Amino acid sequence: MFFVRFFLYISVLCSACAGDELIDAPVAPFSSDDWHISPASVGVLANGGMTYLTLEGTTIDAYPVQWTSDDPSIATIENGTVQGVGVGQTRVTATVEGVVLEAWVGSVATQTEAAFSEMKGLRVELARGASMELNVGLYDVRGGVLPVTSTTYHVEPPSLLALQNGKTNTFEGIASGKARVYAIVDGLRTSSGIVHVVSPGDGRVAVLAYPAHGPRALGSVHVQVRADARVLVTIDPDFQSDIVPMTELVFSKSGVVDRNVLRVGLLDNQGGQAFVLDQGAGLYTFDWVLVWSASANVVLARGRLTDVVP
């Protein structure tokens, strides 16, 4: 009996692999949503101090990376290794497949002075009319917290987000779109964050396509922003899946299951299921929905998320 079960499992797995080219499978061009530099802000001692930056994201190791420093008289970078030269702050970039990623390096003379700043509280989605509070931190090269005396926030474009009246760090969503936000903290710039301002009722849909052979799933998945900026995920009543145990919805940036995905477990293989995800889950940074069997480690279906008019 054990041999029969094992043989059936391997047969299912190999059949799915043989049909892994889905009929809706072209991978979209990469964007800055797929990759980032970690940490995004860092400090280093001038005159030879060193620190290290890494790239994180979808299949990042498969692509060549070009590192550059905007001002090598302040800091240089080679293969992610940062070396302090003179005193000041400069931007360093990593270019991957035409996508330019940035981080900010502060080069200082002593270990106790302010070297870099960070912005906290940034959400990925914000409903139009809703608000969010941003806070900043100031740090020395060892990561020690320093007092902040002045902060200015910058939004690009400014038509999407605005400071609430009488507030110094609370922003309100004004119009739908993608806004870039950063702060200048005691003269040191933070890295930029992205806020997707969305209107309640805005939605996206993915029509699932499936492999030519092996286990598969059918149906559609809808994603809709609610008035409280939480995200409602619904599965059409006609949805069905060939594999029941440990089947999941996987939101992916590249169309594959990797470490940069958002996973939602399905209750069963029937349609009509609905899930509510907290605001800030980042669904607007994902372009694909996959139905994935964790037990067989195969993709049963995949669909590209496209915008729908409320």
LINHUZI-V299347 format. One record per residue. SS is DSSP state (alpha for helix, beta for strand, coil for the rest). PHI is phi as a letter, one per 30 degrees, with the letter a starting at -180 (NA if undefined). D_FIRST is the distance of its C-alpha to the first C-alpha in whole Angstrom. Layout:
SS PHI D_FIRST
SS PHI D_FIRST
This chain:
coil NA 0
alpha d 4
alpha d 5
alpha d 5
alpha d 6
alpha d 9
alpha d 10
alpha d 11
alpha d 12
alpha d 14
alpha d 15
alpha d 17
alpha d 19
alpha d 20
alpha d 21
alpha d 23
alpha d 25
alpha d 26
coil c 28
coil d 29
coil d 32
coil d 33
coil d 36
coil b 38
coil c 37
coil d 41
coil d 41
coil d 44
coil e 47
coil d 47
coil b 49
coil d 50
coil d 48
coil d 45
beta b 46
beta a 49
beta c 51
beta b 50
coil d 52
coil d 54
beta b 57
beta a 58
beta c 61
beta b 62
beta d 65
coil d 68
coil i 69
coil j 66
coil d 63
beta b 60
beta a 57
beta b 54
coil c 52
beta b 49
beta c 47
beta b 44
beta l 43
coil d 40
coil h 39
alpha d 43
alpha d 42
alpha d 42
coil b 46
coil d 49
coil b 51
beta c 55
beta c 56
beta b 60
beta c 63
coil d 65
coil b 68
coil d 67
coil d 70
coil c 68
beta a 65
beta c 63
beta b 59
beta b 57
coil h 54
coil i 53
beta c 56
beta c 59
beta b 62
beta d 65
coil c 68
coil c 71
coil d 71
beta k 70
beta b 67
beta b 65
beta c 62
beta c 60
beta b 57
beta b 54
beta c 54
beta b 50
coil h 50
coil i 54
beta c 53
beta c 55
beta c 54
beta b 56
beta b 57
beta c 60
beta c 61
beta c 64
beta c 66
beta b 68
coil d 71
coil b 70
coil d 66
coil c 68
coil d 69
coil d 67
coil c 65
beta a 62
beta b 61
beta b 58
beta c 58
beta b 56
coil i 55
coil d 54
coil c 52
coil d 50
beta c 51
beta b 54
beta d 55
coil e 58
coil j 61
coil d 58
beta b 59
beta b 58
beta c 59
coil c 59
beta b 60
beta b 61
beta b 61
beta b 63
beta b 62
coil d 63
coil d 62
coil c 60
coil i 58
coil d 61
beta d 62
beta c 66
coil d 68
coil c 68
coil c 71
coil b 71
beta b 68
beta b 69
beta c 66
beta b 66
beta b 64
beta b 63
coil d 64
coil d 66
coil d 66
coil c 62
beta b 63
beta b 66
beta d 67
coil d 67
coil e 71
coil i 72
coil c 69
coil c 68
coil b 65
beta c 63
beta c 62
beta c 62
beta d 60
coil c 63
coil b 61
coil d 58
beta k 57
beta c 56
beta c 58
beta c 59
beta b 60
beta b 61
beta b 64
beta c 67
beta c 67
coil h 70
coil i 70
beta c 67
beta d 64
coil d 61
coil d 58
coil d 58
beta b 55
beta c 54
beta c 54
beta c 53
beta d 56
beta b 54
coil c 55
coil e 54
coil j 52
coil e 51
beta a 48
beta b 45
beta b 43
beta b 40
beta c 39
coil d 35
beta c 34
beta b 31
coil d 29
coil d 29
coil b 26
coil i 23
coil d 22
coil a 26
beta b 28
beta b 31
coil k 34
beta b 37
beta b 38
beta c 41
beta b 43
beta b 46
beta d 49
coil d 50
coil d 53
coil d 52
coil i 51
coil d 47
beta c 45
beta c 43
beta c 40
beta b 39
beta c 36
coil e 37
coil e 36
coil d 35
coil d 32
beta a 29
beta b 26
coil d 22
coil c 20
coil c 21
coil d 20
coil h 22
beta d 24
beta b 28
beta d 31
beta b 33
beta c 37
beta b 37
coil d 41
coil c 39
coil j 37
coil b 34
coil d 32
coil b 34
coil d 35
coil c 38
beta b 36
beta c 36
beta c 33
beta b 33
beta d 29
coil d 29
coil d 28
coil a 26
coil c 26
beta c 29
coil d 33
coil i 36
coil d 35
beta b 38
beta b 38
beta c 41
beta c 42
coil d 45
coil d 48
coil j 48
coil d 44
coil i 45
alpha d 43
alpha d 46
alpha c 46
coil c 42
coil c 42
beta b 39
beta c 36
beta b 32
beta c 29
beta b 27
beta c 23
coil d 23
coil d 19
coil c 19
coil h 22
beta b 24
beta d 27
beta c 26
beta a 30
beta a 33
beta b 37
beta d 40
coil d 42
beta b 46
beta d 49
beta b 49
coil d 53
coil e 53
